[in-house]
Amino acid sequence: MTRPLSEYLISSSHNTYLIGHQLVGSSTIEGYIRALLHSCRSVEIDVYDGDNGPMVYHGKTFTSKVPVREVCEAIAKYAFVTSPYPVIISAEIHCSVPQQGMMVEVMRDVFQDVLVSAPVAGRMTLESLPSPKHLKGKVLLKAKNLYVSENESLRMTEVSVDPETSSTETSTDSDVVQDIRDKRTKPRVFEMDAINEVKDELRKARSLFDRVRGGHSHSRNMPGVAALAVPTMASLATSEPPARPESREVSKVPRY
């Protein structure tokens, strides 16, 4: 395990905090405990604003929420129980800049020297990532952040040039963010449609079953309705054979 970290396949977990359904499930630290005890080396957190601090949950759904501090404490406790190699926290940051600062303080307080960190100014440039052996017992944070400051969102621009008119068309960050939201919404809409379709099929099956059951009970309770007699093998075996028709003598006509 002495090669750069980027050369290894890493056992990873997606939406680690969720137990149960992706739309209505529970967000809990139990998911992190399970993943880490199964030697998972990369876990995920989705961080959003909370009333008293940053929270981890699946955004724009009905899942419950769990504080970032509880998640970090669970990771710190179980990170190296089954494996000494580094744990990567894959974070999607959706919270405001003030709560990002709170999240940083929580991680520094919980992980302390275990968290790999470096100053922004004057830090050395790495030509390759350290090896898993070099990072034993360490926690790394890999973050996707939509904001870089309090006043300016991360600006991603796409410029297309028309060679005939030499005009340019620019897509601002709002267009890019909206496109990302649309792409993330489509799978959720498809999933909800599939769930509703299954529910409709279950309703139809239940309605058909109730009609059949109700029809049987109704016929049993109706007076004057005779049940159809279905012959059994025993009754067929003991029943007398049908009488043969009487034979009639036919007079022979003499031949001449």
GROMACS elastic network, one bead per residue, 0.5 to 0.9 nm:
[ bonds ]
;  ai    aj funct       b0    kb
    1     4     6  0.83752   500
    1     5     6  0.85869   500
    1     8     6  0.87834   500
    1   131     6  0.65567   500
    1   132     6  0.57437   500
    1   133     6  0.55400   500
    1   134     6  0.87210   500
    2     5     6  0.83995   500
    2   130     6  0.83168   500
    2   131     6  0.50477   500
    2   132     6  0.65109   500
    2   133     6  0.57600   500
    2   134     6  0.74835   500
    3     6     6  0.82852   500
    3     7     6  0.67198   500
    3     8     6  0.80385   500
    3   129     6  0.87256   500
    3   130     6  0.77065   500
    3   131     6  0.51766   500
    3   132     6  0.75082   500
    3   133     6  0.84944   500
    4     7     6  0.57360   500
    4     8     6  0.77330   500
    4   128     6  0.64085   500
    4   129     6  0.50783   500
    4   130     6  0.52136   500
    4   132     6  0.72692   500
    5     8     6  0.58651   500
    5     9     6  0.88075   500
    5    10     6  0.89602   500
    5   128     6  0.84637   500
    5   129     6  0.57140   500
    5   130     6  0.59794   500
    5   132     6  0.58035   500
    6     9     6  0.80186   500
    6   128     6  0.83058   500
    6   129     6  0.66800   500
    6   130     6  0.87067   500
    6   131     6  0.84442   500
    8   132     6  0.89240   500
   10    40     6  0.79069   500
   10    41     6  0.64469   500
   10    42     6  0.70839   500
   11    39     6  0.75972   500
   11    40     6  0.50734   500
   11    41     6  0.55562   500
   11    42     6  0.63998   500
   12    35     6  0.85964   500
   12    40     6  0.57879   500
   12    41     6  0.60163   500
   12    43     6  0.61182   500
   12    44     6  0.83815   500
   12    88     6  0.88534   500
   13    16     6  0.56358   500
   13    32     6  0.89128   500
   13    35     6  0.70667   500
   13    40     6  0.69583   500
   13    41     6  0.81752   500
   13    42     6  0.60477   500
   13    43     6  0.50657   500
   13    44     6  0.64800   500
   14    17     6  0.85114   500
   14    18     6  0.89436   500
   14    42     6  0.86810   500
   14    43     6  0.67923   500
   14    44     6  0.58464   500
   14    45     6  0.86802   500
   15    18     6  0.57874   500
   15    19     6  0.89716   500
   15    22     6  0.84005   500
   15    31     6  0.87252   500
   15    43     6  0.77956   500
   15    44     6  0.56470   500
   15    45     6  0.68053   500
   15    46     6  0.77540   500
   15    57     6  0.86257   500
   15    58     6  0.78148   500
   16    19     6  0.80268   500
   16    27     6  0.86663   500
   16    28     6  0.88279   500
   16    29     6  0.85495   500
   16    30     6  0.88565   500
   16    31     6  0.53583   500
   16    32     6  0.59126   500
   16    35     6  0.74195   500
   16    43     6  0.59588   500
   16    44     6  0.55218   500
   16    45     6  0.70802   500
   17    26     6  0.79751   500
   17    27     6  0.50646   500
   17    28     6  0.54096   500
   17    29     6  0.61506   500
   17    30     6  0.73511   500
   17    31     6  0.50866   500
   17    32     6  0.63489   500
   17    43     6  0.86848   500
   17    44     6  0.74653   500
   17    45     6  0.70023   500
   17    46     6  0.87263   500
   17    56     6  0.75745   500
   17    57     6  0.72272   500
   17    58     6  0.87146   500
   17    66     6  0.83242   500
   17    71     6  0.82684   500
   18    21     6  0.75410   500
   18    22     6  0.68950   500
   18    25     6  0.62895   500
   18    26     6  0.57181   500
   18    28     6  0.65211   500
   18    29     6  0.86527   500
   18    30     6  0.86221   500
   18    31     6  0.63555   500
   18    57     6  0.77800   500
   18    58     6  0.80220   500
   18    63     6  0.80482   500
   18    64     6  0.88705   500
   19    22     6  0.80124   500
   19    25     6  0.57978   500
   19    26     6  0.54354   500
   19    27     6  0.64103   500
   19    28     6  0.71990   500
   19    30     6  0.79126   500
   19    31     6  0.64239   500
   20    23     6  0.87672   500
   20    24     6  0.77841   500
   20    26     6  0.66846   500
   20    27     6  0.89836   500
   21    24     6  0.54838   500
   21    26     6  0.78618   500
   21    63     6  0.84007   500
   22    25     6  0.58035   500
   22    26     6  0.87269   500
   22    58     6  0.76412   500
   22    61     6  0.81376   500
   22    62     6  0.89131   500
   22    63     6  0.75117   500
   23    58     6  0.76238   500
   23    60     6  0.86354   500
   23    61     6  0.52464   500
   23    62     6  0.58033   500
   23    63     6  0.59860   500
   23   188     6  0.83569   500
   23   192     6  0.89855   500
   24    61     6  0.67623   500
   24    64     6  0.77283   500
   25    62     6  0.74957   500
   25    63     6  0.50637   500
   25    64     6  0.69976   500
   26    57     6  0.86271   500
   26    62     6  0.89093   500
   26    63     6  0.55157   500
   26    64     6  0.50923   500
   26    65     6  0.75435   500
   27    30     6  0.85199   500
   27    31     6  0.81376   500
   27    56     6  0.74419   500
   27    57     6  0.59798   500
   27    58     6  0.80583   500
   27    63     6  0.64020   500
   27    64     6  0.51837   500
   27    65     6  0.54404   500
   27    66     6  0.59553   500
   28    31     6  0.63388   500
   28    32     6  0.80489   500
   28    56     6  0.88411   500
   28    57     6  0.88707   500
   28    64     6  0.81356   500
   28    65     6  0.75228   500
   28    66     6  0.59727   500
   28    70     6  0.88341   500
   28    71     6  0.79483   500
   29    32     6  0.53706   500
   29    33     6  0.65072   500
   29    34     6  0.88764   500
   29    66     6  0.76131   500
   29    70     6  0.69869   500
   29    71     6  0.56094   500
   29    72     6  0.89399   500
   29    73     6  0.89827   500
   29    74     6  0.63680   500
   29    75     6  0.85046   500
   30    33     6  0.50568   500
   30    34     6  0.61903   500
   30    35     6  0.86090   500
   30    74     6  0.83790   500
   31    34     6  0.52493   500
   31    35     6  0.61893   500
   31    36     6  0.86454   500
   32    35     6  0.51414   500
   32    36     6  0.60337   500
   32    37     6  0.84051   500
   32    43     6  0.71568   500
   32    44     6  0.88170   500
   32    71     6  0.75581   500
   32    74     6  0.69385   500
   32    75     6  0.66219   500
   32    78     6  0.83225   500
   32    79     6  0.89855   500
   33    36     6  0.53695   500
   33    37     6  0.60505   500
   33    38     6  0.86050   500
   33    74     6  0.66956   500
   33    75     6  0.72590   500
   33    77     6  0.87441   500
   33    78     6  0.63300   500
   33    79     6  0.83711   500
   34    37     6  0.52731   500
   34    38     6  0.63201   500
   34    39     6  0.89844   500
   34    40     6  0.87808   500
   35    38     6  0.51968   500
   35    39     6  0.66782   500
   35    40     6  0.52796   500
   35    41     6  0.82638   500
   35    42     6  0.87857   500
   35    43     6  0.76588   500
   36    39     6  0.50677   500
   36    41     6  0.69227   500
   36    42     6  0.85882   500
   36    43     6  0.82689   500
   36    75     6  0.77238   500
   36    78     6  0.62177   500
   36    79     6  0.58137   500
   36    80     6  0.77897   500
   36    81     6  0.77833   500
   36    82     6  0.74960   500
   36    83     6  0.85803   500
   36    87     6  0.88033   500
   37    40     6  0.72682   500
   37    78     6  0.69456   500
   37    79     6  0.79159   500
   37    80     6  0.85574   500
   37    81     6  0.68007   500
   37    82     6  0.60083   500
   37    83     6  0.86338   500
   38    82     6  0.73785   500
   39    79     6  0.85344   500
   39    80     6  0.84714   500
   39    81     6  0.84388   500
   39    82     6  0.58347   500
   39    83     6  0.60526   500
   40    43     6  0.73463   500
   40    79     6  0.88581   500
   40    83     6  0.87224   500
   40    87     6  0.80678   500
   41    79     6  0.81434   500
   41    83     6  0.84693   500
   41    85     6  0.75493   500
   41    86     6  0.67002   500
   41    88     6  0.61584   500
   41    89     6  0.85920   500
   42    86     6  0.86777   500
   42    87     6  0.56953   500
   42    89     6  0.58863   500
   42    90     6  0.67514   500
   43    75     6  0.89619   500
   43    87     6  0.77111   500
   43    88     6  0.64490   500
   43    89     6  0.52527   500
   43    90     6  0.59502   500
   43    91     6  0.85030   500
   44    88     6  0.84862   500
   44    89     6  0.58227   500
   44    91     6  0.57751   500
   44    92     6  0.79036   500
   45    56     6  0.61635   500
   45    57     6  0.77352   500
   45    68     6  0.84328   500
   45    71     6  0.84762   500
   45    89     6  0.71642   500
   45    90     6  0.62918   500
   45    92     6  0.63924   500
   45    93     6  0.84244   500
   46    55     6  0.80679   500
   46    56     6  0.53252   500
   46    57     6  0.59496   500
   46    58     6  0.65965   500
   46    59     6  0.77315   500
   46    90     6  0.85687   500
   46    91     6  0.58626   500
   46    93     6  0.62991   500
   46    94     6  0.72576   500
   47    54     6  0.62694   500
   47    55     6  0.55479   500
   47    57     6  0.68253   500
   47    58     6  0.85917   500
   47    59     6  0.86469   500
   47    68     6  0.75706   500
   47    91     6  0.71864   500
   47    92     6  0.62002   500
   47    93     6  0.51625   500
   47    94     6  0.56457   500
   47    95     6  0.60590   500
   47   100     6  0.87866   500
   47   103     6  0.88266   500
   48    53     6  0.88894   500
   48    54     6  0.57102   500
   48    55     6  0.53688   500
   48    56     6  0.63120   500
   48    57     6  0.73598   500
   48    58     6  0.88792   500
   48    59     6  0.75695   500
   48    92     6  0.88929   500
   48    93     6  0.69075   500
   48    94     6  0.50470   500
   48    96     6  0.77928   500
   48    99     6  0.84294   500
   49    52     6  0.84921   500
   49    53     6  0.65836   500
   49    55     6  0.60996   500
   49    56     6  0.87537   500
   49    94     6  0.74849   500
   49    96     6  0.65579   500
   49    99     6  0.65864   500
   49   100     6  0.88228   500
   50    55     6  0.53636   500
   50    56     6  0.88206   500
   50    65     6  0.88751   500
   50    67     6  0.82049   500
   50    95     6  0.83892   500
   50    99     6  0.83218   500
   51    54     6  0.78923   500
   51    55     6  0.86910   500
   52    55     6  0.87766   500
   53    67     6  0.73151   500
   53    68     6  0.79519   500
   53    99     6  0.62777   500
   53   102     6  0.68919   500
   53   103     6  0.78756   500
   54    66     6  0.89373   500
   54    67     6  0.63378   500
   54    68     6  0.59528   500
   54    69     6  0.85115   500
   54    95     6  0.69879   500
   54    96     6  0.89711   500
   54    99     6  0.57769   500
   54   100     6  0.74975   500
   54   102     6  0.72168   500
   54   103     6  0.64302   500
   55    65     6  0.61602   500
   55    66     6  0.56162   500
   55    68     6  0.53427   500
   55    69     6  0.85788   500
   55    95     6  0.86499   500
   56    59     6  0.88242   500
   56    64     6  0.87911   500
   56    65     6  0.57183   500
   56    66     6  0.52751   500
   56    67     6  0.59617   500
   56    68     6  0.59361   500
   56    71     6  0.80698   500
   57    61     6  0.86218   500
   57    63     6  0.65105   500
   57    64     6  0.64815   500
   57    66     6  0.67215   500
   57    67     6  0.89157   500
   58    61     6  0.60648   500
   58    62     6  0.79301   500
   58    63     6  0.61986   500
   58    64     6  0.81673   500
   58    65     6  0.81669   500
   59    62     6  0.82746   500
   59    63     6  0.81212   500
   59    94     6  0.87690   500
   60    63     6  0.86935   500
   61    64     6  0.88656   500
   66    69     6  0.85224   500
   66    70     6  0.70460   500
   66    71     6  0.73422   500
   67    70     6  0.54941   500
   67    71     6  0.66442   500
   67    72     6  0.89104   500
   68    71     6  0.51287   500
   68    72     6  0.61889   500
   68    73     6  0.86151   500
   68   103     6  0.69992   500
   68   106     6  0.76648   500
   68   107     6  0.85864   500
   69    72     6  0.51350   500
   69    73     6  0.61036   500
   69    74     6  0.86288   500
   69   103     6  0.80014   500
   69   106     6  0.60535   500
   69   107     6  0.75453   500
   69   110     6  0.77130   500
   70    73     6  0.51146   500
   70    74     6  0.62399   500
   70    75     6  0.86834   500
   71    74     6  0.52197   500
   71    75     6  0.62740   500
   71    76     6  0.86793   500
   72    75     6  0.50435   500
   72    76     6  0.60660   500
   72    77     6  0.85691   500
   72   106     6  0.79271   500
   72   107     6  0.66899   500
   72   110     6  0.66263   500
   72   111     6  0.76675   500
   73    76     6  0.51142   500
   73    77     6  0.61875   500
   73    78     6  0.87663   500
   73   107     6  0.89173   500
   73   110     6  0.63120   500
   73   111     6  0.80997   500
   74    77     6  0.51828   500
   74    78     6  0.62446   500
   74    79     6  0.80531   500
   75    78     6  0.54406   500
   75    79     6  0.52412   500
   75    80     6  0.89085   500
   75    87     6  0.86822   500
   75   111     6  0.89922   500
   76    79     6  0.55613   500
   76    80     6  0.81580   500
   76   110     6  0.72294   500
   76   111     6  0.63716   500
   76   114     6  0.87463   500
   76   139     6  0.85595   500
   77    80     6  0.78201   500
   77    81     6  0.80669   500
   78    81     6  0.54283   500
   78    82     6  0.81882   500
   79    82     6  0.77980   500
   79    83     6  0.76788   500
   79    84     6  0.81552   500
   79    85     6  0.89458   500
   79    86     6  0.82583   500
   79    87     6  0.66124   500
   79   137     6  0.82895   500
   79   139     6  0.84302   500
   80    83     6  0.50425   500
   80    84     6  0.50906   500
   80    85     6  0.72861   500
   80    86     6  0.81274   500
   80    87     6  0.82011   500
   80   137     6  0.67305   500
   81    84     6  0.75022   500
   83    86     6  0.83475   500
   83   136     6  0.89713   500
   83   137     6  0.87652   500
   84    87     6  0.88659   500
   84   133     6  0.87546   500
   84   135     6  0.89652   500
   84   136     6  0.54799   500
   84   137     6  0.54902   500
   84   138     6  0.85564   500
   85   132     6  0.58616   500
   85   133     6  0.68804   500
   85   134     6  0.88718   500
   85   135     6  0.67090   500
   85   137     6  0.59522   500
   85   138     6  0.74409   500
   86   132     6  0.64507   500
   86   133     6  0.85141   500
   86   135     6  0.56628   500
   86   136     6  0.52955   500
   86   137     6  0.55857   500
   86   139     6  0.56838   500
   86   140     6  0.71656   500
   87   136     6  0.88672   500
   87   137     6  0.79277   500
   87   138     6  0.65701   500
   87   140     6  0.62218   500
   87   141     6  0.86401   500
   88   138     6  0.86733   500
   88   139     6  0.59145   500
   88   141     6  0.58365   500
   88   142     6  0.67679   500
   89   139     6  0.73266   500
   89   140     6  0.61048   500
   89   142     6  0.59252   500
   89   143     6  0.79629   500
   90   140     6  0.85969   500
   90   141     6  0.63196   500
   90   143     6  0.59173   500
   90   144     6  0.80605   500
   91   141     6  0.72150   500
   91   142     6  0.60617   500
   91   144     6  0.62188   500
   91   145     6  0.83191   500
   92   142     6  0.87125   500
   92   143     6  0.59229   500
   92   145     6  0.64523   500
   92   146     6  0.85566   500
   93    96     6  0.85032   500
   93   100     6  0.77972   500
   93   143     6  0.68882   500
   93   144     6  0.59867   500
   93   146     6  0.67265   500
   93   147     6  0.83695   500
   94   100     6  0.88991   500
   94   144     6  0.88485   500
   94   145     6  0.71134   500
   94   146     6  0.67202   500
   94   147     6  0.83590   500
   95    98     6  0.82546   500
   95    99     6  0.61843   500
   95   100     6  0.63902   500
   95   146     6  0.88412   500
   95   147     6  0.88582   500
   96    99     6  0.54405   500
   96   100     6  0.61735   500
   96   101     6  0.88632   500
   96   147     6  0.78805   500
   96   150     6  0.79202   500
   97   101     6  0.64024   500
   97   102     6  0.87982   500
   97   147     6  0.72753   500
   97   148     6  0.81332   500
   97   149     6  0.68076   500
   97   150     6  0.57803   500
   98   101     6  0.52197   500
   98   102     6  0.65897   500
   98   103     6  0.89047   500
   98   150     6  0.80583   500
   99   103     6  0.61597   500
   99   104     6  0.86056   500
  100   104     6  0.62998   500
  100   105     6  0.87375   500
  101   104     6  0.51100   500
  101   105     6  0.63457   500
  101   106     6  0.86835   500
  102   105     6  0.51566   500
  102   106     6  0.62162   500
  102   107     6  0.87496   500
  103   106     6  0.50595   500
  103   107     6  0.62670   500
  103   108     6  0.86596   500
  104   107     6  0.52226   500
  104   108     6  0.61926   500
  104   109     6  0.85422   500
  105   108     6  0.51332   500
  105   109     6  0.60212   500
  105   110     6  0.85516   500
  106   109     6  0.51158   500
  106   110     6  0.60791   500
  106   111     6  0.84157   500
  107   110     6  0.51767   500
  107   111     6  0.57046   500
  107   112     6  0.74081   500
  107   115     6  0.77524   500
  108   111     6  0.55250   500
  108   113     6  0.80059   500
  108   114     6  0.89609   500
  108   115     6  0.71167   500
  109   112     6  0.55506   500
  110   115     6  0.89696   500
  111   114     6  0.53208   500
  111   115     6  0.54820   500
  111   139     6  0.77210   500
  112   115     6  0.59821   500
  113   116     6  0.73195   500
  113   117     6  0.87999   500
  113   138     6  0.83274   500
  114   137     6  0.68079   500
  114   139     6  0.57908   500
  114   140     6  0.86490   500
  115   138     6  0.59975   500
  115   140     6  0.61175   500
  115   141     6  0.78783   500
  116   135     6  0.88623   500
  116   138     6  0.65729   500
  116   139     6  0.61347   500
  116   140     6  0.56233   500
  116   141     6  0.77387   500
  117   140     6  0.81305   500
  117   141     6  0.87051   500
  118   121     6  0.87381   500
  118   123     6  0.65579   500
  118   124     6  0.89349   500
  119   122     6  0.69923   500
  119   123     6  0.59901   500
  120   123     6  0.61174   500
  126   129     6  0.66833   500
  126   130     6  0.87343   500
  130   133     6  0.81960   500
  130   134     6  0.61818   500
  130   135     6  0.68623   500
  131   134     6  0.51336   500
  131   135     6  0.63715   500
  131   136     6  0.88125   500
  132   135     6  0.50333   500
  132   136     6  0.61253   500
  133   136     6  0.53798   500
  135   138     6  0.55015   500
  135   139     6  0.82700   500
  136   139     6  0.88308   500
  145   148     6  0.72679   500
  145   154     6  0.82458   500
  146   153     6  0.66623   500
  146   154     6  0.58099   500
  146   177     6  0.89127   500
  147   150     6  0.75241   500
  147   151     6  0.88775   500
  147   152     6  0.71190   500
  147   154     6  0.52001   500
  147   155     6  0.89073   500
  148   151     6  0.85456   500
  148   152     6  0.68418   500
  148   153     6  0.61183   500
  148   154     6  0.58210   500
  149   152     6  0.55402   500
  149   153     6  0.67270   500
  149   154     6  0.82221   500
  150   153     6  0.77546   500
  152   155     6  0.79646   500
  153   173     6  0.76604   500
  154   173     6  0.70389   500
  155   172     6  0.68430   500
  155   174     6  0.85018   500
  155   176     6  0.88456   500
  156   171     6  0.79561   500
  156   172     6  0.65512   500
  156   173     6  0.52539   500
  156   174     6  0.89431   500
  156   176     6  0.70058   500
  156   177     6  0.89462   500
  157   170     6  0.65290   500
  157   171     6  0.55067   500
  157   172     6  0.55629   500
  157   173     6  0.66311   500
  157   176     6  0.79865   500
  158   169     6  0.80674   500
  158   170     6  0.58730   500
  158   171     6  0.54550   500
  158   172     6  0.76616   500
  158   176     6  0.88346   500
  159   168     6  0.64202   500
  159   169     6  0.57553   500
  159   170     6  0.50170   500
  159   171     6  0.69565   500
  160   167     6  0.83730   500
  160   168     6  0.56929   500
  160   169     6  0.56049   500
  160   170     6  0.70936   500
  161   164     6  0.88491   500
  161   165     6  0.84349   500
  161   166     6  0.61626   500
  161   167     6  0.59508   500
  161   169     6  0.70098   500
  162   165     6  0.56525   500
  162   166     6  0.51202   500
  162   167     6  0.56111   500
  162   168     6  0.66379   500
  162   169     6  0.86443   500
  163   166     6  0.51834   500
  163   167     6  0.78178   500
  164   167     6  0.81800   500
  165   168     6  0.87713   500
  171   174     6  0.79713   500
  171   175     6  0.59981   500
  171   176     6  0.70279   500
  172   175     6  0.55479   500
  172   176     6  0.66117   500
  172   177     6  0.88320   500
  173   176     6  0.50386   500
  173   177     6  0.59887   500
  173   178     6  0.84404   500
  174   177     6  0.51246   500
  174   178     6  0.60337   500
  174   179     6  0.85159   500
  175   178     6  0.51019   500
  175   179     6  0.61244   500
  175   180     6  0.86507   500
  176   179     6  0.50440   500
  176   180     6  0.62466   500
  176   181     6  0.86535   500
  177   180     6  0.50550   500
  177   181     6  0.62016   500
  177   182     6  0.86427   500
  178   181     6  0.50039   500
  178   182     6  0.61512   500
  178   183     6  0.86496   500
  179   182     6  0.50862   500
  179   183     6  0.62634   500
  179   184     6  0.86835   500
  180   183     6  0.51723   500
  180   184     6  0.62644   500
  180   185     6  0.85791   500
  181   184     6  0.51040   500
  181   185     6  0.59929   500
  181   186     6  0.87142   500
  182   185     6  0.50017   500
  182   186     6  0.62502   500
  183   186     6  0.55339   500
  183   187     6  0.75125   500
  184   187     6  0.62883   500
  184   188     6  0.71403   500
  185   188     6  0.52344   500
  185   189     6  0.61704   500
  185   190     6  0.86609   500
  186   189     6  0.51372   500
  186   190     6  0.61694   500
  186   191     6  0.85785   500
  187   190     6  0.50169   500
  187   191     6  0.60743   500
  187   192     6  0.86234   500
  188   192     6  0.61778   500
  188   193     6  0.85914   500
  189   192     6  0.51025   500
  189   193     6  0.61749   500
  189   194     6  0.86363   500
  190   193     6  0.50906   500
  190   194     6  0.62357   500
  190   195     6  0.87009   500
  191   194     6  0.51037   500
  191   195     6  0.62573   500
  191   196     6  0.86978   500
  192   195     6  0.50363   500
  192   196     6  0.61671   500
  192   197     6  0.85363   500
  193   196     6  0.51290   500
  193   197     6  0.60992   500
  193   198     6  0.86748   500
  194   197     6  0.50577   500
  194   198     6  0.62878   500
  194   199     6  0.86704   500
  195   198     6  0.52022   500
  195   199     6  0.62547   500
  195   200     6  0.87227   500
  196   200     6  0.61856   500
  196   201     6  0.86976   500
  197   200     6  0.51182   500
  197   201     6  0.63401   500
  197   202     6  0.87056   500
  198   201     6  0.51383   500
  198   202     6  0.62287   500
  198   203     6  0.86742   500
  199   202     6  0.50704   500
  199   203     6  0.62026   500
  199   204     6  0.86962   500
  200   203     6  0.50637   500
  200   204     6  0.62487   500
  200   205     6  0.86542   500
  201   204     6  0.51211   500
  201   205     6  0.61888   500
  201   206     6  0.85775   500
  202   205     6  0.51091   500
  202   206     6  0.60686   500
  202   207     6  0.85189   500
  203   206     6  0.51086   500
  203   207     6  0.60450   500
  203   208     6  0.85685   500
  204   207     6  0.50962   500
  204   208     6  0.61510   500
  204   209     6  0.85672   500
  205   208     6  0.51639   500
  205   209     6  0.61503   500
  205   210     6  0.86398   500
  206   209     6  0.50598   500
  206   210     6  0.61549   500
  206   211     6  0.86546   500
  207   210     6  0.51179   500
  207   211     6  0.62338   500
  207   212     6  0.87015   500
  208   211     6  0.51414   500
  208   212     6  0.62426   500
  208   213     6  0.85930   500
  209   212     6  0.51905   500
  209   213     6  0.60901   500
  209   214     6  0.84085   500
  210   213     6  0.51175   500
  210   214     6  0.58479   500
  210   215     6  0.84133   500
  211   214     6  0.50309   500
  211   215     6  0.60023   500
  211   216     6  0.87149   500
  212   215     6  0.51145   500
  212   216     6  0.64428   500
  212   217     6  0.88658   500
  213   216     6  0.53311   500
  213   217     6  0.64373   500
  213   218     6  0.86526   500
  214   217     6  0.52827   500
  214   218     6  0.60518   500
  214   219     6  0.87037   500
  215   218     6  0.51094   500
  215   219     6  0.62814   500
  215   220     6  0.87866   500
  216   219     6  0.53600   500
  216   220     6  0.64465   500
  216   221     6  0.88975   500
  217   220     6  0.52128   500
  217   221     6  0.63897   500
  217   222     6  0.88989   500
  218   221     6  0.52889   500
  218   222     6  0.63056   500
  219   222     6  0.53719   500
  219   223     6  0.85940   500
  219   225     6  0.72454   500
  219   227     6  0.88051   500
  220   223     6  0.81242   500
  220   225     6  0.79693   500
  220   227     6  0.84191   500
  221   225     6  0.86980   500
  222   225     6  0.60667   500
  223   226     6  0.83246   500
  226   229     6  0.87760   500
  231   234     6  0.82572   500
  231   235     6  0.62921   500
  231   236     6  0.68039   500
  232   235     6  0.52888   500
  232   236     6  0.62488   500
  232   237     6  0.86644   500
  233   236     6  0.50661   500
  233   237     6  0.61168   500
  233   238     6  0.87769   500
  234   237     6  0.51049   500
  234   238     6  0.63413   500
  234   239     6  0.85752   500
  235   238     6  0.53361   500
  235   239     6  0.59728   500
  236   239     6  0.53633   500
  236   240     6  0.84902   500
  237   240     6  0.83018   500
  239   242     6  0.88936   500
  240   243     6  0.85925   500
  241   244     6  0.88186   500
  243   246     6  0.88784   500
  244   247     6  0.85080   500
  252   255     6  0.89620   500
